Amino acid sequence: MLFRRAREARDGIFPKLVEVRSVIEYANICRQECNYCGMSRYSGLKRYILSNEEVLRTPNLSIGTDAGSLCSKQESFFARDYFENLCLLLKRIKDAHKDLTLICSFGNLSRREFKRLKQSGVERYLLKFETSDADLYKKIKPSDTLRNRVAHILMAQEAGFQVSPGISPASRARPSIVLQTTCCL
Ligand code: SF4
């Protein structure tokens, strides 16, 4: 009831202008080594992956949001069977919530994985390029390169996703340069 009233209040003031998103943090395992992130590979963080049942049970899937994000910090760390299970799970969610826009963020996937994910009913993919300054990128994300990141953003686009390729707050180390070079992309 609280969610319904909140939605009515929102729609009354911002009809169709505000998209409410609900995020499910599916896993916190990552192979990247970004030096600003508590989830990076060697951070010593306790890791988890939600089971299918835990994802399907999450209240985020039933609160009437417009878009749902499923995030994982796996960064290309999927075994093939595991990835297939994830795609089947997403398909199940999409079939049960047809009005929900599914957004995923699983890092740099392969061309085949992007394609498969798209077939599962996912519409959008979140893959930040962090900063358009290649040297700064290497400094904050030593296990990747800007060129590689941009190549994956293009792959996601080719697979048919609406891609959100934003910058990272971590790049605020040199804001004036980041803004300047970002505009050139
Ligand atoms: S890729 Fe994302 S989750 Fe992984 S270490 Fe970098 S910022 Fe953290």
Boltz pocket constraint, residues with backbone or C-beta under 6 A from the ligand:
constraints:
  - pocket:
      binder: B
      contacts: [[A, 30], [A, 31], [A, 32], [A, 33], [A, 34], [A, 37], [A, 38], [A, 39], [A, 40], [A, 41], [A, 73], [A, 75], [A, 107]]
      max_distance: 6.0
